Amino acid sequence: MALRKRTRTRVYHYTIYVVIIALIVWAVLATDWPTVATQFANPEVAMKMLPGIITVGLKNTLLFTIESFTGGLILAIILALMKLSSIPPFRWAATIWIEFFRGIPALMTIFGFALMLPIALKVKIPGGPVGAATLALIVVSSAYMAETIRAGIQAVPKGQTEASRSLGMSSMKTMFFIVLPQGFRIIIPPLTNEFVLLLKDTSLFFIAGATPLTYELTTYARNGLSTYANATPMVMAALLYLVVTIPLTRLTAWLERRMARER
Amino acid sequence: MSTDLIDVHAPAIDIQGLVKHYGDNEVLKGIDLTVVAGEVVCIIGPSGSGKSTLLRSVNLLEQPTGGHIFIEGIDVVDEDTDLDRVRQRIGMVFQQFNLFPHMSVLGNLTIAQRQVKKRGKAEAEKVAREMLGRVGLAEKADAYPSHLSGGQQQRVAIARALCMNPDMMLFDEPTSALDPELVGEVLQVMRQLADEGMTMLVVTHEMGFAREVGSRLIFMDGGHILEQGDPREVLANPQHPRTQDFLSRVL
């Protein structure tokens, strides 16, 4: 067999294409299309889900995500600065916070904030179950983002701080005008990732106890699933998640390319 | 001691018994140096001699282990001194320029004016454009640092320091990171500053600049000032054996 290397590579590629096409053909042939159409993509069920799945479900999902992300980001900046502090108790407190909330499932944190904390501390968290769940996701996302932000801050060259301080800028102003803006450019991709994870974590809000008006996308769809005994609402919810996440990741990729040029 | 009292009769820089350790490594072993207003003092010496550490101690980018540094009569080593206030009076230019890459040239030149000197936008921009003119880069106000050559970036860095109206300027090997053909334009700006009477402390390898512009030349080695005097004198007729050895290798 004296096939040349390039020919061998080509044969290998074609084999892969053939296998993929064969798998697709098999899947198309094996699928029970009439059942799929009535059970997963039923127009009647879809019409009943609209517009609520968007005006309530998607709206709440986006609202909860943006609230949790914004709060989490602010808290994460504070935690990152604590981790970089020269005062040991600040570092210890931040480390414990980060390790604890990163180490347990978000579902349990939400459960804890919504149902355990009010009993233990005899406090009422404002905003009811949704408020408690939002607070929990703020805490969870802050733990994840703090380490990312710390890495971003440390990636900014030391000369930047020195130049700023030598102009008479305080360490606080240097952090906010010089270091953080540059650090954030570096960590836009991991922060987008965190946003997408958070978007999906809002589906855990149900554990806090929700009312039909506070249903987010997944709970709204699950409610439809049991009402109509039909999976179409779940398929719709999945598509709606993708409508948000795919443009977002594309936007980040574009931002990243643009900033690479600017530097 | 109030930090606002500037003693006009005090030297610009008065360093007394400055010591700096990094762990067991003693980088500065008791430096005494006085620079009066209007002097251009150039510091030369082999790498590791402590010359950059000395320069960076003047505005306390390096925290001294011992000794005192008086800037216009104010001891910057004193923990009660408002460093941010003193630093406004000391312009600093770095080997790596250290322009802020996320801001335009104008942004680089106005940020500290606005945040520290509390100047309004219009006034800060007016000062910035004037300083850009002085370094010959008036047309680059809206450019980003990454679009400038090394020489242009360093000139912007000098303009940025000048915007704070400093009484003195520190230069830490300002031309060492530049391609040879770009060194001249930066030295030209520095020479012009010296001619205007700016007090300057310059760590450099440019012997030509030291000879023609410097009012005093200092040779450092091993954390000590080994020799100082008129630049022409020191360069032509070095007294200390180590100065002779160093100059024979670089000239």
Boltz contact constraints between the chains, C-beta under 6 A:
constraints:
  - contact:
      token1: [A, 159]
      token2: [B, 96]
      max_distance: 6.0
  - contact:
      token1: [A, 159]
      token2: [B, 98]
      max_distance: 6.0
  - contact:
      token1: [A, 162]
      token2: [B, 61]
      max_distance: 6.0
  - contact:
      token1: [A, 163]
      token2: [B, 98]
      max_distance: 6.0
  - contact:
      token1: [A, 166]
      token2: [B, 59]
      max_distance: 6.0
  - contact:
      token1: [A, 166]
      token2: [B, 87]
      max_distance: 6.0
  - contact:
      token1: [A, 166]
      token2: [B, 92]
      max_distance: 6.0
  - contact:
      token1: [A, 167]
      token2: [B, 112]
      max_distance: 6.0
  - contact:
      token1: [A, 168]
      token2: [B, 84]
      max_distance: 6.0
  - contact:
      token1: [A, 168]
      token2: [B, 87]
      max_distance: 6.0
  - contact:
      token1: [A, 168]
      token2: [B, 88]
      max_distance: 6.0
  - contact:
      token1: [A, 168]
      token2: [B, 116]
      max_distance: 6.0
  - contact:
      token1: [A, 169]
      token2: [B, 112]
      max_distance: 6.0
  - contact:
      token1: [A, 169]
      token2: [B, 115]
      max_distance: 6.0
  - contact:
      token1: [A, 169]
      token2: [B, 116]
      max_distance: 6.0
  - contact:
      token1: [A, 170]
      token2: [B, 84]
      max_distance: 6.0
  - contact:
      token1: [A, 173]
      token2: [B, 115]
      max_distance: 6.0
  - contact:
      token1: [A, 177]
      token2: [B, 111]
      max_distance: 6.0
  - contact:
      token1: [A, 178]
      token2: [B, 100]
      max_distance: 6.0
  - contact:
      token1: [A, 181]
      token2: [B, 102]
      max_distance: 6.0
  - contact:
      token1: [A, 182]
      token2: [B, 102]
      max_distance: 6.0
  - contact:
      token1: [A, 263]
      token2: [B, 146]
      max_distance: 6.0
